[in-house]
Amino acid sequence: MNTIKYFGAGLLASVLLGAGMAGCTVMRDQSTVGQAVDDTAITTQVKARFAENPAVSVMAINVETFHGTVQLSGFAKSETERSTAESIARQVPNVKAVKNDIIVRP
């Protein structure tokens, strides 16, 4: 009876551990889980700063980060919005570079 109890507990622990690790998957050739977490934090900070700035449309500009390089894409209403978005992204801590692929579409 104790063997079955320990087996069941071990099985449950394995399932829970496996489920927890699924959230730590390294994406798109990331070198480490830590790098993926850092990139996600950068993306979140850039989007948050866009949301705080009325000159930038957080809904029209996409943000992706890979190894500290932020890629901006989507559409801006003016060259000012495009350059403001890039400037905001460059000011976020741990951003190594910004690739601005935003298209100006009035």
C-alpha beads as a LAMMPS data file, in Angstrom:
LAMMPS data file: protein, C-alpha beads

106 atoms
105 bonds

1 atom types
1 bond types

-500.0 500.0 xlo xhi
-500.0 500.0 ylo yhi
-500.0 500.0 zlo zhi

Masses

1 110.0

Atoms # bond

1 1 1 0.000 0.000 0.000
2 1 1 2.831 2.443 0.867
3 1 1 4.523 1.641 -2.459
4 1 1 1.430 2.696 -4.349
5 1 1 1.172 5.881 -2.280
6 1 1 4.814 6.813 -3.014
7 1 1 4.451 5.914 -6.701
8 1 1 1.354 8.119 -6.963
9 1 1 3.083 11.014 -5.226
10 1 1 6.125 10.648 -7.474
11 1 1 3.967 10.517 -10.576
12 1 1 2.059 13.620 -9.499
13 1 1 5.322 15.479 -8.802
14 1 1 6.662 14.516 -12.235
15 1 1 3.527 15.742 -13.975
16 1 1 3.550 19.041 -12.084
17 1 1 7.254 19.556 -12.718
18 1 1 6.800 18.812 -16.404
19 1 1 3.888 21.237 -16.651
20 1 1 5.918 23.926 -14.903
21 1 1 8.856 23.475 -17.250
22 1 1 6.631 23.860 -20.296
23 1 1 6.425 27.567 -19.512
24 1 1 10.209 27.853 -19.583
25 1 1 10.713 26.759 -23.165
26 1 1 13.494 28.544 -25.005
27 1 1 12.116 30.141 -28.171
28 1 1 13.604 30.795 -31.622
29 1 1 17.192 29.752 -30.994
30 1 1 17.467 31.691 -27.738
31 1 1 20.739 30.801 -26.057
32 1 1 19.221 30.480 -22.584
33 1 1 15.937 30.649 -20.748
34 1 1 17.290 33.731 -18.986
35 1 1 17.830 35.486 -22.325
36 1 1 14.249 34.699 -23.345
37 1 1 12.996 36.143 -20.046
38 1 1 15.159 39.261 -20.491
39 1 1 13.833 39.768 -24.027
40 1 1 10.251 39.390 -22.825
41 1 1 10.882 41.974 -20.089
42 1 1 12.317 44.427 -22.637
43 1 1 9.316 43.963 -24.942
44 1 1 6.932 44.536 -22.031
45 1 1 8.751 47.703 -20.951
46 1 1 8.774 49.140 -24.480
47 1 1 5.034 48.487 -24.878
48 1 1 4.322 50.015 -21.464
49 1 1 6.229 53.174 -22.385
50 1 1 4.346 53.372 -25.688
51 1 1 1.070 53.150 -23.740
52 1 1 2.184 56.054 -21.510
53 1 1 3.024 58.287 -24.472
54 1 1 0.058 59.828 -26.321
55 1 1 2.234 60.469 -29.403
56 1 1 2.631 56.719 -30.056
57 1 1 -0.139 54.258 -30.901
58 1 1 0.544 51.158 -28.848
59 1 1 -2.099 49.298 -30.861
60 1 1 -0.557 50.029 -34.285
61 1 1 3.096 49.290 -33.496
62 1 1 4.386 45.783 -32.857
63 1 1 7.398 45.116 -30.638
64 1 1 9.596 42.014 -30.672
65 1 1 12.915 41.519 -28.925
66 1 1 15.673 39.018 -29.686
67 1 1 18.979 39.050 -27.775
68 1 1 18.374 42.641 -26.705
69 1 1 17.618 43.913 -30.215
70 1 1 14.151 45.437 -30.431
71 1 1 12.319 45.237 -33.734
72 1 1 9.512 47.703 -34.293
73 1 1 6.958 47.102 -37.042
74 1 1 3.484 48.204 -37.942
75 1 1 2.150 51.583 -38.945
76 1 1 2.597 55.166 -37.771
77 1 1 0.537 58.208 -38.738
78 1 1 3.622 60.400 -39.142
79 1 1 7.400 60.396 -39.255
80 1 1 7.314 62.000 -35.801
81 1 1 5.407 59.027 -34.356
82 1 1 7.840 56.637 -36.061
83 1 1 10.928 58.376 -34.655
84 1 1 9.343 58.848 -31.208
85 1 1 8.660 55.104 -31.001
86 1 1 12.284 54.360 -31.859
87 1 1 13.546 56.890 -29.313
88 1 1 11.347 55.404 -26.577
89 1 1 12.577 51.886 -27.349
90 1 1 16.242 52.967 -27.251
91 1 1 15.773 54.407 -23.742
92 1 1 14.600 51.110 -22.205
93 1 1 17.299 49.469 -20.069
94 1 1 19.162 46.516 -21.636
95 1 1 18.168 47.414 -25.210
96 1 1 21.264 46.833 -27.352
97 1 1 19.832 47.997 -30.690
98 1 1 16.570 49.028 -32.334
99 1 1 15.502 47.986 -35.824
100 1 1 12.765 50.356 -36.929
101 1 1 10.551 48.796 -39.628
102 1 1 7.559 51.030 -38.902
103 1 1 5.826 52.239 -42.070
104 1 1 4.404 55.766 -42.125
105 1 1 0.851 55.637 -43.422
106 1 1 -1.157 58.852 -43.039

Bonds

1 1 1 2
2 1 2 3
3 1 3 4
4 1 4 5
5 1 5 6
6 1 6 7
7 1 7 8
8 1 8 9
9 1 9 10
10 1 10 11
11 1 11 12
12 1 12 13
13 1 13 14
14 1 14 15
15 1 15 16
16 1 16 17
17 1 17 18
18 1 18 19
19 1 19 20
20 1 20 21
21 1 21 22
22 1 22 23
23 1 23 24
24 1 24 25
25 1 25 26
26 1 26 27
27 1 27 28
28 1 28 29
29 1 29 30
30 1 30 31
31 1 31 32
32 1 32 33
33 1 33 34
34 1 34 35
35 1 35 36
36 1 36 37
37 1 37 38
38 1 38 39
39 1 39 40
40 1 40 41
41 1 41 42
42 1 42 43
43 1 43 44
44 1 44 45
45 1 45 46
46 1 46 47
47 1 47 48
48 1 48 49
49 1 49 50
50 1 50 51
51 1 51 52
52 1 52 53
53 1 53 54
54 1 54 55
55 1 55 56
56 1 56 57
57 1 57 58
58 1 58 59
59 1 59 60
60 1 60 61
61 1 61 62
62 1 62 63
63 1 63 64
64 1 64 65
65 1 65 66
66 1 66 67
67 1 67 68
68 1 68 69
69 1 69 70
70 1 70 71
71 1 71 72
72 1 72 73
73 1 73 74
74 1 74 75
75 1 75 76
76 1 76 77
77 1 77 78
78 1 78 79
79 1 79 80
80 1 80 81
81 1 81 82
82 1 82 83
83 1 83 84
84 1 84 85
85 1 85 86
86 1 86 87
87 1 87 88
88 1 88 89
89 1 89 90
90 1 90 91
91 1 91 92
92 1 92 93
93 1 93 94
94 1 94 95
95 1 95 96
96 1 96 97
97 1 97 98
98 1 98 99
99 1 99 100
100 1 100 101
101 1 101 102
102 1 102 103
103 1 103 104
104 1 104 105
105 1 105 106
